[in-house]
Amino acid sequence: MALTAEQEATIQQIIEAFENGKRLSDLPNVQGTNPYNLYCEVLDEDGESKKAALASLLPYLEEECSYGVKFDTSVASPSCTRVGNVALHKTQPIQSRMKGCLLDDDGQVVEYLDPRDWTGQVRDGSRGQVMVEIPMHYRKFETNGTERIVRLSEHPLPGYHQVPQMYVSAYEASLERSTGKLCSVVNDTTDYRGGGNNATWDGTYRSLLGRPVTSISRTALRTAARKRKTGSTAWNCYLYQAHKAIFWLFTVEYATLNSQAAYNSELTPEGYRQGGLGAGVTDWDGTSWNNFNGYFPFVPCGHTDTLGNQTGVVAYTITDEGGAELKTTNVPRYRGIENPFGHIWKWTDGINIRISPTEANGGDNLSKIFICEDTSKLNDTNYTGYQHVGNEARTEGYVKEIVFGEGGEVMPSVVGGSSTQFHCDYHYTNIPTTEALRGVLFGGSANSGALAGLAFAGSANAPSYTSAYLGSRLCYVVTA
C-alpha cells in the first residue's frame, strides 16, 4: 500500500519547514502533527514511496522529537549548547514527569505526593518508601572528534537506547534497625537511627535520629536493599545507572557540566533553566565537622520536602549543645531528590573497577570500568555479567573528560581541569601493587567543597569499606 496524498503532503511540508529553519509550530495546517507518529505510519506502509519518505523524514524527526546538549572536550567552559527542539528545552517533558511517590515493596505506587509540598503526607515508611519516579525515556550519545552530544527523547527514535523506568530514593538511605531493611523515609524514631547507630546521642544536639545510615559497606547495603522483597533483585542500593540517568537529566536541563554552579530560580529570557544546584552540603570544614560528631551525617532526611517535586535549596543550621550556630549550609534538591551530591558520599552498585598495578609491578597499567544493568548479577568479587565500557583515569585531579562513549559513561577518563573548568569536579583513585576490584563512590561529603558535584567520583576503596561519611540511596528498577 502506497502513502496517501495527505501523508506525502505532510512529509513534504515538514521537510520544507526544517530546510527553512522553521518548526511544525510555524505551520498552521500541520500543527498537532507528531513527527514520530507519522514516522511510524510510514513504517507500516509498503512500496518504494516508503523508502523515500523515511530517508527524507529521518534528519528532521530527531530535531523535532529530541532535546539535548553538546559540549567540546577541548573547551574549558562547563557551559553546554542546547540542541534539538527548543520548545522541549522549555517544557522539559522527561524531567517534568519526575515525581515523588510512596512505593510499596512490590514496586507498586501507593500514592503520588503533592507536587508542591510533601510535608502534609505520611513519609514515615508505614505506607511505603518515599521515592522519585524517573520515567522511561530514550537517550543517544554521539562523539564527533572532540565534540560530545547527548540527546533525550520520549520516543524510541532510531539509534536511541532505552532508559528503564526507575525509582530513586528521595533521601539518602536510612536503615530500619529492627528488620535490617534499607529505607527512604522521614522517621526520627530509634528504629531509624542513622549514622553508626549511636544511641547515646539521642535527644542531644548530635542526634542521629532521622539521619541517613552510614558506616555500612556496599555489600551490606545491597543485602539491606534486597530485604525489601525476598527473592527479588529489583530493590537495590544506589545504582550506577540511576546516577548516570540523574547526571544527564540535570545536564540537559541546565545546559552545564557544573552541578555546583550557583542556584538561580529564574529562567533565562528564552525560558530555559540556568545556573546549577549551588555548593550543596559541602562547605563545612573537616575539623569542625569531626569535632561536632566525628564525620557522621547531620542533615535530617526530608529537610527540603517543602519544595515537593521542585528543584531548589533550603538552608539548614547546625547548632552546638547550647543552641549557638555552628554552621548554616544550603541543602540542594533536584526534582524531588534531596542531596544528589554532598553531605555524605554515596556508594553505587552495578559498577566495578578492575585496577591493575603498573607494568613495573606486573600489571597492565589500566583501570578498567565494568558496568552491569542486570541487577541479578551484581557482585563485589568479579566481573561476570559486566561489560567493559572504558578506562578510568589513573591519577587524581579535577575531571577534564569522562569516558562518555555510546552509553554516556560518567566516570572520569582524563584529569587536568579545575573547579570552574570542564566538569568542575574531582576524581580520587590510587594504584595498588596487586590487582584490586574497587567500588565507586559519587558526590562527595560535607567537607569536600569545590571538589564535589555529580561528576565527583572515587575508586580508592573496596566494596567492603565503611566510614562515618559513606552511605547510599535506595533504588527500584522496573524490568519488562
C-alpha positions in Angstrom: 0.0 0.0 0.0 1.4 3.4 -1.0 1.5 6.5 1.0 -1.6 8.6 0.8 -1.5 12.0 -0.8 -2.1 13.6 2.6 0.8 11.8 4.1 3.1 12.8 1.3 2.0 16.4 1.5 2.6 16.5 5.3 6.0 14.9 4.9 6.9 17.5 2.3 5.8 20.4 4.5 7.9 19.1 7.4 10.9 18.8 5.1 10.5 22.3 3.7 9.9 23.7 7.2 13.2 22.4 8.6 15.1 23.4 5.4 13.9 26.9 6.0 14.7 26.9 9.7 11.1 26.5 10.9 9.3 24.2 13.3 5.9 22.5 13.0 4.5 25.1 15.3 5.2 27.6 12.5 2.9 25.6 10.1 -0.8 26.2 10.9 -2.0 23.4 8.7 0.1 20.7 10.3 0.1 21.9 13.9 -0.5 19.0 16.3 1.2 16.5 13.9 3.6 14.3 15.8 6.5 13.5 13.5 7.2 10.3 15.4 3.6 9.1 14.8 3.9 10.0 11.2 7.2 8.1 11.0 5.5 5.0 12.5 2.7 5.3 9.9 5.3 5.4 7.1 7.0 2.3 8.6 3.7 0.4 8.2 3.4 1.2 4.5 4.8 -0.8 1.6 6.4 0.2 -1.7 9.2 2.4 -2.9 7.5 5.6 -1.6 8.1 4.3 2.0 11.9 4.2 1.5 12.0 7.7 0.1 9.7 9.1 2.8 11.8 7.5 5.6 15.0 8.8 4.1 13.5 12.2 4.0 12.0 12.2 7.4 14.8 10.9 9.5 17.0 14.0 9.6 14.1 16.1 10.8 12.5 13.6 13.1 15.3 13.8 15.6 15.4 17.6 15.6 11.6 17.7 16.3 11.4 14.9 18.8 14.6 15.2 20.9 16.4 17.7 23.1 19.8 17.7 24.5 23.2 19.4 24.8 26.6 19.4 23.2 30.0 20.3 24.5 33.6 20.2 23.4 36.2 18.4 25.4 38.8 20.9 24.2 36.9 23.9 25.6 37.3 24.6 29.3 33.9 26.3 29.9 31.4 23.9 31.5 28.6 25.6 29.6 26.8 23.4 27.1 25.0 24.4 23.9 21.3 23.3 23.7 20.4 21.2 20.6 17.2 19.7 19.3 13.7 21.1 19.7 13.9 24.4 21.6 10.3 24.0 22.7 11.2 20.8 24.6 14.0 22.7 26.4 11.3 24.9 27.8 8.9 22.2 28.8 11.4 19.5 29.8 8.9 16.7 29.1 11.0 13.9 30.7 12.3 15.8 33.7 8.8 17.3 34.3 7.4 13.7 34.7 9.8 13.0 37.6 7.6 12.9 40.7 7.6 11.9 44.3 5.6 8.9 45.4 5.2 6.2 48.0 6.3 2.8 46.7 5.4 -0.5 48.3 7.7 -3.5 48.5 6.1 -5.0 45.4 7.2 -1.9 43.4 3.7 -0.5 43.1 2.9 3.2 43.6 0.7 3.6 46.6 0.3 7.3 46.2 1.8 10.2 44.4 2.9 13.1 46.6 1.7 16.7 46.4 4.0 18.2 43.7 4.0 21.5 45.6 4.8 20.3 49.1 5.2 16.8 50.5 5.1 17.7 54.2 1.3 17.1 54.5 1.6 13.4 53.6 2.8 10.3 55.5 6.5 9.7 54.8 7.5 7.5 57.8 7.6 4.2 55.9 4.3 2.9 57.1 2.7 3.4 53.7 5.7 2.8 51.5 9.2 4.2 50.7 9.5 7.8 49.6 10.8 7.6 46.1 11.2 9.8 43.0 9.8 8.2 39.8 12.1 8.7 36.8 10.1 7.9 33.7 11.2 5.5 31.0 12.9 7.5 28.2 15.4 7.2 25.5 19.0 8.6 25.0 21.6 8.8 22.4 25.3 9.7 22.8 27.4 10.9 19.9 31.1 11.6 19.6 32.4 13.8 16.7 36.0 14.5 17.2 36.2 16.5 20.4 32.5 17.2 20.4 30.1 15.3 22.6 26.3 15.3 22.1 23.7 13.8 24.3 20.0 13.7 23.2 16.9 12.7 25.2 13.6 11.7 23.7 10.2 10.4 24.9 10.2 8.3 21.7 12.3 5.3 20.6 14.0 7.1 17.8 16.4 5.2 15.5 19.8 4.8 17.3 18.4 5.7 20.8 18.8 3.4 23.8 16.0 2.9 26.4 16.4 4.1 29.9 14.1 1.9 32.0 11.6 3.4 34.4 13.2 3.5 37.8 12.6 4.9 41.3 15.3 6.6 43.3 15.0 7.4 47.0 14.1 11.0 47.6 16.5 10.9 50.5 19.9 9.5 51.4 19.1 5.9 52.6 18.1 5.0 56.1 18.1 1.6 57.8 15.2 0.1 59.7 17.2 -1.4 62.5 14.6 -4.0 63.6 14.4 -5.6 60.1 17.7 -4.6 58.5 15.9 -3.1 55.5 17.3 -0.2 53.6 14.7 2.6 53.5 13.8 6.1 52.3 11.8 7.7 55.0 11.3 10.7 57.2 11.2 9.0 60.6 13.0 10.1 63.8 12.2 7.1 65.9 15.0 4.9 67.3 14.3 2.2 64.8 15.6 4.5 62.1 18.6 5.8 63.9 21.2 6.8 61.3 25.0 7.0 61.1 26.6 4.2 63.1 23.6 3.8 65.4 25.0 5.7 68.4 22.1 5.7 70.9 23.9 7.9 73.5 23.4 10.9 71.2 19.6 10.6 71.1 17.9 13.8 72.3 21.1 15.8 72.0 22.4 18.3 69.5 24.3 15.5 67.8 21.2 13.2 67.5 21.4 10.7 64.6 17.6 10.1 64.7 16.1 10.7 61.3 19.5 10.9 59.6 20.8 8.5 56.9 22.7 5.4 57.7 26.5 5.3 57.3 29.3 3.1 58.4 28.0 0.4 56.1 29.7 -1.3 53.2 28.3 -1.6 49.6 28.0 -5.3 50.2 25.8 -4.8 53.3 23.8 -2.0 51.5 22.9 -4.4 48.7 21.8 -7.0 51.2 19.7 -4.5 53.1 18.0 -3.2 50.0 17.2 -6.8 48.8 15.4 -7.4 52.2 12.6 -5.2 51.0 11.3 -8.2 49.0 12.7 -11.7 49.4 13.8 -13.3 46.1 13.7 -10.1 44.1 16.6 -8.2 42.7 14.6 -5.1 41.8 15.4 -3.4 45.1 19.0 -2.1 45.3 21.2 0.5 46.9 22.1 3.4 44.7 22.7 2.1 41.2 25.3 3.5 38.8 22.7 3.5 36.1 20.4 5.7 38.3 23.2 8.1 39.0 24.0 8.3 35.3 20.3 9.0 34.5 20.2 11.8 37.0 23.5 13.2 35.8 22.3 13.6 32.2 18.8 14.7 33.1 20.3 17.6 35.1 23.0 18.4 32.5 20.4 18.6 29.7 18.0 20.7 31.8 20.6 23.2 33.0 23.0 23.0 30.0 26.0 22.9 32.2 28.6 20.4 33.4 29.0 22.3 36.7 26.3 21.0 39.1 27.7 23.3 41.8 27.0 26.4 39.8 25.1 29.0 41.8 21.4 28.2 42.2 19.2 30.5 40.2 15.4 30.1 40.3 14.8 32.5 37.4 14.5 31.3 33.8 16.6 32.8 31.1 14.8 35.3 28.7 14.4 32.3 26.3 12.6 30.3 29.1 15.5 27.9 29.9 16.8 26.8 33.3 20.1 28.4 34.3 22.8 28.1 37.0 23.1 24.8 39.0 22.3 23.4 42.4 24.7 25.5 44.4 27.6 24.4 46.5 25.4 21.9 48.4 26.2 20.5 51.8 29.9 20.5 51.0 31.1 23.7 52.7 31.8 22.7 56.3 35.5 22.3 57.2 36.5 18.9 58.2 37.9 19.8 61.6 34.6 21.4 62.7 32.6 18.5 61.4 34.8 16.0 63.1 34.6 17.9 66.4 30.8 18.0 66.1 30.1 14.4 65.5 33.0 12.5 64.1 32.0 12.9 60.4 28.6 11.3 60.8 25.6 12.7 58.9 23.8 15.7 60.4 21.1 16.8 57.9 17.8 15.1 58.7 16.1 13.2 55.8 13.3 15.3 54.3 14.6 18.7 55.2 13.8 20.0 51.7 10.3 18.4 51.4 8.5 21.8 51.4 9.8 22.0 47.8 7.8 19.0 46.7 8.8 17.9 43.2 10.6 21.1 42.5 14.3 22.0 42.4 15.8 24.4 44.9 17.8 24.8 48.1 16.8 25.1 51.7 19.1 26.4 54.4 19.9 24.1 57.4 21.6 25.4 60.6 23.8 23.2 62.8 24.0 24.3 66.4 26.1 23.3 69.4 24.9 22.0 72.8 23.9 25.4 73.9 22.0 26.2 70.7 24.6 28.5 69.3 25.0 28.4 65.5 28.0 26.4 64.2 27.3 26.4 60.5 24.4 27.2 58.1 24.5 25.3 54.8 22.2 25.0 51.9 20.6 21.6 51.2 20.0 21.1 47.4 17.1 19.3 45.8 16.8 18.2 42.2 13.2 17.5 41.2 12.5 15.8 44.5 15.9 14.2 45.0 17.5 15.6 48.2 21.3 15.9 48.4 22.0 14.5 44.9 25.7 15.2 45.9 27.4 16.2 49.1 26.6 15.7 52.8 27.7 12.0 52.6 29.4 10.0 49.8 27.1 7.6 48.1 28.1 4.0 47.3 27.0 2.9 43.8 26.3 -0.6 42.7 26.4 -2.1 39.2 29.9 -0.7 38.6 33.2 -2.5 39.4 36.7 -1.1 38.6 39.5 -3.6 37.9 42.6 -1.6 38.9 45.7 -3.3 37.7 49.2 -2.4 39.0 51.8 -0.6 37.0 53.8 -2.6 34.4 56.7 -2.4 36.8 54.6 -4.3 39.3 53.4 -6.9 36.8 50.2 -5.2 35.8 48.8 -3.7 32.5 48.7 -0.2 33.9 44.9 0.1 33.3 41.9 0.8 35.4 39.1 -0.9 33.6 35.5 0.1 34.2 32.9 -2.7 34.2 29.2 -2.0 34.4 26.2 -4.2 34.8 22.5 -3.3 34.4 21.2 -6.8 35.2 20.7 -6.5 38.9 20.6 -10.3 39.4 24.3 -10.3 38.5 25.6 -7.6 40.8 28.5 -8.7 43.0 31.6 -7.5 44.7 34.1 -10.2 43.7 34.3 -10.5 39.9 33.1 -9.1 36.5 30.9 -11.9 35.3 27.9 -10.4 33.5 29.6 -7.0 33.4 30.6 -5.0 30.3 33.9 -3.2 29.9 32.9 0.3 28.9 36.2 2.2 29.1 39.1 3.0 31.3 39.3 5.3 34.3 41.9 7.9 34.8 44.9 6.5 36.8 45.6 9.7 38.7 43.6 12.0 40.9 42.7 15.6 39.9 39.9 17.7 38.6 37.9 15.9 35.8 38.7 17.1 32.3 37.0 14.3 30.4 34.6 11.5 31.2 34.5 8.2 29.3 31.2 9.1 27.5 31.1 6.5 24.7 27.9 5.0 23.3 26.5 4.7 26.8 27.3 8.2 28.2 29.5 6.8 30.9 30.2 9.5 33.6 33.4 8.0 35.0 36.5 10.3 34.7 38.9 9.3 32.0 41.2 12.3 31.9 42.1 14.8 34.7 43.6 18.2 34.4 40.6 20.5 34.8 39.7 22.8 37.7 36.7 23.7 40.0 35.4 26.1 37.3 36.5 24.3 34.1 35.4 21.3 32.1 33.4 19.0 34.6 34.4 21.1 37.6 34.5 18.1 40.0 37.3 16.0 41.4 38.5 12.4 40.9 40.0 10.1 43.6 41.8 6.9 43.0 45.0 5.1 43.9 47.0 2.3 42.2 47.6 -0.9 44.2 50.7 -3.1 43.9 48.5 -6.1 43.2 45.3 -6.2 41.1 42.2 -4.9 43.0 38.4 -4.8 42.5 37.2 -1.4 43.6 33.7 0.1 44.0 32.8 3.7 43.1 31.6 6.5 45.4 29.9 9.5 44.0 29.1 13.1 45.0 31.4 13.9 47.9 30.7 14.8 51.5 30.2 17.8 53.8 33.8 18.9 53.7 34.5 18.3 50.0 34.0 21.9 49.0 34.6 22.7 45.3 35.7 19.1 44.7 32.1 17.9 45.0 29.3 17.5 42.5 27.6 15.0 40.3 30.8 14.1 38.5 32.9 13.7 41.7 33.9 10.0 41.7 36.2 8.0 43.9 37.5 4.4 43.2 40.0 4.2 46.1 38.1 1.7 48.2 37.0 -1.9 48.1 33.2 -2.6 48.3 33.8 -3.8 51.9 35.0 -0.4 53.0 33.0 1.6 55.6 33.2 5.1 57.1 31.2 7.6 59.1 30.6 9.7 55.9 29.8 6.9 53.5 26.1 5.9 52.8 24.0 5.4 49.7 20.5 5.7 48.3 17.7 3.2 47.7 16.6 2.2 44.1 13.9 0.2 42.4 14.3 -0.6 38.7 11.3 -1.7 36.6 12.1 -4.6 34.4 10.0 -5.9 31.5 
